[in-house]
C-alpha cells in the first residue's frame, strides 16, 4: 500500500517575506490522516486556510490563498517541497501572511522536512491519475496534461531577453530528482522591473540573497546554480501550484510560457473535468470506488 505520510515532529524557522519585507516565523507540524496541507495564521487566533485551489486568491508574482478575509501568500515554494517529499498531511503555522522566501528556492524547505523526519500513516494515499488529455491556453501561454505512469514535466520559457529567449527542460519528478535538480533553483526577476514592483508594494524583501536578478547584459548574482536555473524554477512553481489539486497527480504536464495564473487556473480545470482522471491507490492500479475517498473540508 502507498500510505499517506506526515512529519515526524514539529520544526520551525524564521525569515522575511519576499514581497512584504516583514519578519516571519514558520513552523511545520504533523497533520492527521486525510487532513491535507493546511496553513494556520497564529496571529489571527489559529485561523486555518487549506492548501486547495478553491482557496486561491491573487496570483500576481506569487500564489495567494484566502479565507474569510485572511490570506497566506507566496506559498508555492513550500508546497512544492512538501508534495515532492511525499508529505500528504501537515499544518503550516505563520505569524504573518507571507511564507518566508528563504534563499528563493525550495531547498531550505527540503532541509527542514528532512530534519523533521517523515512518519507513515495508516491510511492509503490516493493519486489523481489522468486518463485523457486536459488542455488550457491563454494567448501565447499553453498548458496540457497527458496520461502517463508517473509525474513528468516538460516546461518551456521564452522572454524578450538574450539570456532567456528560450529554455526548455523535461524531467520525471521523483522525491530525489526534485530535491537534487529542481529544489535549488531560485526565483528570478528583471532589474528593470524591481523598481516598478516596489512602487506597487512588492519585492520589498527581495535581494541578491533570495533571488536571481537579471540585468541588460547578465545576472547580477555571482553565479547561477544551473545553466538553465530559470526554467527549473518555473517547474518548481508549477509543482507547488499544482499541489493545490489536493492529490498527487500522475501524468505528463507540458507547459509553454506558464505562470501562477495559468498553473492555478489549470488546477481548477483538472478538478472540473472528472471524466479526465481517476483516483487510484497505486499509479498502476484500479480506480478507488466512488465514495471511498474522504474529502477534507476546504
C-alpha positions as CSV (number, residue, x, y, z in Angstrom):
1,X,0.0,0.0,0.0
2,X,1.1,3.5,-0.8
3,X,0.4,5.0,2.6
4,X,-0.1,8.7,3.5
5,X,2.7,10.4,5.2
6,X,3.2,13.3,7.6
7,X,6.1,14.9,9.5
8,X,7.6,13.1,12.4
9,X,8.0,16.2,14.6
10,X,7.5,19.9,14.6
11,X,10.2,22.1,13.2
12,X,10.5,25.9,12.9
13,X,12.4,28.6,11.0
14,X,12.5,32.3,10.6
15,X,12.9,34.6,7.6
16,X,11.4,37.5,5.7
17,X,8.6,37.8,3.2
18,X,9.8,38.4,-0.4
19,X,7.1,40.9,-1.1
20,X,6.2,42.2,2.3
21,X,9.8,42.5,3.6
22,X,8.4,41.6,7.1
23,X,10.0,39.1,9.5
24,X,8.1,35.9,9.8
25,X,8.3,32.7,11.9
26,X,7.1,29.5,10.3
27,X,6.5,26.1,12.0
28,X,5.8,22.8,10.2
29,X,3.7,20.4,12.3
30,X,2.4,16.9,11.7
31,X,-1.1,16.5,10.4
32,X,-3.7,13.7,10.9
33,X,-4.7,11.3,8.0
34,X,-6.9,12.8,5.3
35,X,-6.4,16.4,6.6
36,X,-4.2,17.5,3.7
37,X,-1.9,20.5,4.0
38,X,-3.3,23.5,5.9
39,X,-1.9,26.9,6.7
40,X,-2.6,28.3,10.2
41,X,-2.4,32.0,11.0
42,X,-1.3,32.1,14.6
43,X,-1.6,35.9,14.6
44,X,-5.3,35.5,13.8
45,X,-6.3,33.1,16.5
46,X,-5.3,30.0,14.6
47,X,-7.5,30.6,11.5
48,X,-6.8,27.8,9.0
49,X,-6.6,28.1,5.2
50,X,-6.5,24.7,3.3
51,X,-3.9,24.4,0.5
52,X,-6.6,23.9,-2.1
53,X,-7.3,25.5,-5.4
54,X,-10.8,26.5,-4.1
55,X,-8.9,29.0,-1.8
56,X,-6.8,30.7,-4.4
57,X,-6.8,34.5,-4.2
58,X,-4.4,36.7,-6.0
59,X,-1.8,35.2,-8.4
60,X,0.4,38.2,-9.3
61,X,4.1,37.4,-8.9
62,X,3.2,34.7,-6.3
63,X,0.3,32.4,-5.3
64,X,-2.0,33.6,-2.5
65,X,-4.7,31.6,-0.6
66,X,-7.6,33.3,1.1
67,X,-10.4,32.6,3.6
68,X,-12.7,34.9,5.5
69,X,-10.7,38.0,4.6
70,X,-7.4,36.4,5.8
71,X,-4.6,35.4,3.4
72,X,-1.4,33.4,3.1
73,X,1.0,34.4,0.4
74,X,4.0,33.1,-1.6
75,X,3.0,29.5,-0.8
76,X,4.3,27.8,-3.9
77,X,8.0,27.1,-2.9
78,X,7.0,25.4,0.4
79,X,4.1,23.4,-1.2
80,X,6.4,22.2,-3.9
81,X,8.9,20.9,-1.2
82,X,6.1,19.2,0.8
83,X,4.4,17.4,-2.0
84,X,7.7,16.4,-3.7
85,X,8.8,14.9,-0.3
86,X,5.5,13.0,-0.3
87,X,4.1,14.8,2.7
88,X,0.3,14.4,2.4
89,X,-0.8,16.0,5.7
90,X,0.8,18.9,7.6
91,X,0.0,22.1,9.4
92,X,2.0,25.2,8.5
93,X,1.9,27.9,11.2
94,X,2.7,31.5,10.3
95,X,2.6,34.7,12.4
96,X,2.3,37.0,9.3
97,X,0.6,36.5,5.9
98,X,3.6,35.6,3.9
99,X,5.7,32.4,3.8
100,X,9.4,33.3,4.3
101,X,11.3,33.4,1.0
102,X,14.5,31.9,2.5
103,X,17.0,31.8,-0.4
104,X,14.4,32.0,-3.1
105,X,14.2,28.2,-3.7
106,X,12.7,25.1,-2.2
107,X,16.0,23.8,-0.9
108,X,15.7,25.2,2.6
109,X,12.2,23.7,3.0
110,X,13.5,20.3,1.8
111,X,16.2,20.6,4.5
112,X,13.5,21.4,7.2
113,X,11.4,18.4,6.1
114,X,14.4,16.1,6.2
115,X,15.3,17.4,9.7
116,X,11.7,16.9,10.9
117,X,11.6,13.4,9.6
118,X,8.7,11.5,8.0
119,X,6.1,9.4,9.7
120,X,4.0,6.9,7.7
121,X,0.2,6.8,8.5
122,X,-2.3,4.0,8.3
123,X,-4.5,5.5,5.6
124,X,-3.7,4.9,1.9
125,X,-2.6,7.7,-0.4
126,X,-4.9,8.5,-3.4
127,X,-3.3,9.5,-6.7
128,X,-5.1,11.5,-9.3
129,X,-4.3,9.6,-12.5
130,X,-5.0,11.2,-15.8
131,X,-6.8,9.1,-18.4
132,X,-7.4,11.6,-21.2
133,X,-5.7,14.9,-22.1
134,X,-6.7,18.2,-20.5
135,X,-5.6,21.4,-22.1
136,X,-5.7,25.2,-21.4
137,X,-4.4,28.2,-23.3
138,X,-4.3,32.0,-22.8
139,X,-2.8,33.9,-25.7
140,X,0.7,32.5,-26.3
141,X,0.6,30.6,-23.0
142,X,-0.3,26.9,-23.0
143,X,-0.5,24.1,-20.5
144,X,-1.6,20.5,-21.0
145,X,-1.7,17.3,-19.0
146,X,-1.4,13.9,-20.7
147,X,-1.8,10.3,-19.4
148,X,1.5,8.8,-18.1
149,X,2.5,6.2,-15.5
150,X,4.4,8.8,-13.3
151,X,4.7,12.5,-12.8
152,X,6.6,14.1,-15.7
153,X,7.1,17.8,-16.5
154,X,8.1,19.4,-19.8
155,X,8.5,23.2,-19.5
156,X,9.5,25.9,-22.0
157,X,10.1,29.6,-21.2
158,X,10.6,32.5,-23.6
159,X,11.3,36.1,-22.6
160,X,12.4,39.2,-24.6
161,X,15.9,39.0,-23.1
162,X,19.1,37.4,-24.6
163,X,19.6,35.1,-21.6
164,X,16.0,33.8,-21.7
165,X,14.8,33.8,-25.3
166,X,14.4,30.0,-24.9
167,X,14.9,27.5,-22.2
168,X,13.3,24.0,-22.1
169,X,13.6,21.0,-19.8
170,X,11.8,17.7,-19.4
171,X,12.1,15.7,-16.2
172,X,10.4,12.8,-14.4
173,X,9.7,14.2,-11.0
174,X,10.6,11.9,-8.0
175,X,11.4,12.8,-4.4
176,X,15.1,12.5,-5.3
177,X,15.1,14.3,-8.7
178,X,13.1,17.2,-7.2
179,X,15.5,17.6,-4.2
180,X,18.6,17.5,-6.3
181,X,17.7,19.1,-9.6
182,X,14.6,21.4,-9.1
183,X,14.5,22.5,-5.4
184,X,17.7,24.6,-5.5
185,X,16.5,26.7,-8.5
186,X,15.9,30.2,-7.3
187,X,13.1,32.7,-8.2
188,X,14.2,35.4,-10.6
189,X,13.3,38.9,-11.7
190,X,14.5,41.5,-14.2
191,X,16.3,44.5,-12.8
192,X,14.2,46.9,-14.8
193,X,11.1,45.5,-13.1
194,X,12.4,45.8,-9.5
195,X,11.6,49.5,-9.0
196,X,8.1,49.0,-10.5
197,X,7.4,46.1,-8.2
198,X,8.5,48.1,-5.2
199,X,6.3,51.1,-6.2
200,X,3.4,48.6,-6.0
201,X,4.4,47.3,-2.6
202,X,6.0,44.1,-3.9
203,X,9.5,42.7,-3.7
204,X,10.2,44.8,-0.5
205,X,12.2,41.9,1.0
206,X,14.0,40.9,-2.3
207,X,17.8,40.9,-2.6
208,X,20.6,39.0,-4.3
209,X,20.4,36.7,-1.3
210,X,17.0,35.4,-2.2
211,X,16.5,36.0,-6.0
212,X,18.4,35.9,-9.2
213,X,18.3,39.4,-10.7
214,X,18.8,39.8,-14.4
215,X,20.3,43.0,-15.9
216,X,20.6,44.0,-19.5
217,X,23.7,42.0,-20.1
218,X,23.7,39.2,-17.5
219,X,22.8,38.3,-14.0
220,X,23.8,40.5,-11.0
221,X,24.4,37.5,-8.8
222,X,27.9,36.0,-8.6
223,X,26.8,32.8,-10.3
224,X,23.9,30.5,-11.3
225,X,23.2,27.2,-9.7
226,X,22.3,25.6,-13.1
227,X,22.8,26.8,-16.6
228,X,19.0,26.6,-17.0
229,X,18.1,27.7,-13.5
230,X,15.3,29.9,-14.8
231,X,13.2,27.1,-16.4
232,X,13.9,24.8,-13.5
233,X,12.4,27.4,-11.1
234,X,9.3,27.6,-13.3
235,X,9.0,23.8,-13.0
236,X,9.3,24.3,-9.2
237,X,6.5,26.9,-9.3
238,X,4.3,24.5,-11.3
239,X,4.7,21.7,-8.9
240,X,3.9,24.0,-5.9
241,X,0.8,25.5,-7.6
242,X,-0.5,22.1,-8.8
243,X,-0.2,20.8,-5.2
244,X,-3.5,22.7,-4.8
245,X,-5.3,20.0,-6.7
246,X,-5.3,18.1,-3.4
247,X,-3.9,14.8,-4.6
248,X,-0.6,13.8,-6.1
249,X,-1.0,13.9,-9.9
250,X,0.1,11.0,-12.2
251,X,0.5,12.5,-15.7
252,X,2.7,14.4,-18.0
253,X,2.5,18.2,-17.8
254,X,3.6,20.2,-20.9
255,X,3.8,23.9,-20.3
256,X,4.8,26.8,-22.6
257,X,5.3,30.3,-21.0
258,X,3.4,29.4,-17.9
259,X,2.9,31.4,-14.6
260,X,0.9,31.3,-11.4
261,X,-2.3,32.4,-13.1
262,X,-2.1,29.6,-15.7
263,X,-1.0,27.0,-13.2
264,X,-3.7,27.6,-10.7
265,X,-6.4,28.1,-13.3
266,X,-5.4,24.7,-14.7
267,X,-5.6,23.1,-11.2
268,X,-9.2,24.2,-11.1
269,X,-9.8,22.9,-14.6
270,X,-8.4,19.5,-13.7
271,X,-10.9,19.1,-10.9
272,X,-13.7,20.4,-13.1
273,X,-13.2,17.6,-15.6
274,X,-13.6,14.4,-13.5
275,X,-14.0,12.3,-16.6
276,X,-10.4,13.0,-17.4
277,X,-8.9,11.3,-14.4
278,X,-9.4,8.5,-11.8
279,X,-8.4,8.3,-8.2
280,X,-6.2,5.3,-7.6
281,X,-4.3,3.9,-4.6
282,X,-1.4,2.8,-6.9
283,X,-0.4,4.6,-10.1
284,X,-0.7,1.4,-11.9
285,X,-3.8,0.1,-10.1
286,X,-7.5,0.2,-10.3
287,X,-9.7,3.2,-9.5
288,X,-10.8,3.8,-5.9
289,X,-14.6,3.0,-5.6
290,X,-16.9,6.1,-5.6
291,X,-17.4,7.4,-2.1
292,X,-14.4,5.7,-0.7
293,X,-12.2,8.8,-0.6
294,X,-12.5,11.1,2.4
295,X,-12.6,14.7,1.3
296,X,-11.0,17.3,3.5
297,X,-13.2,20.4,4.3
298,X,-11.9,23.3,2.2
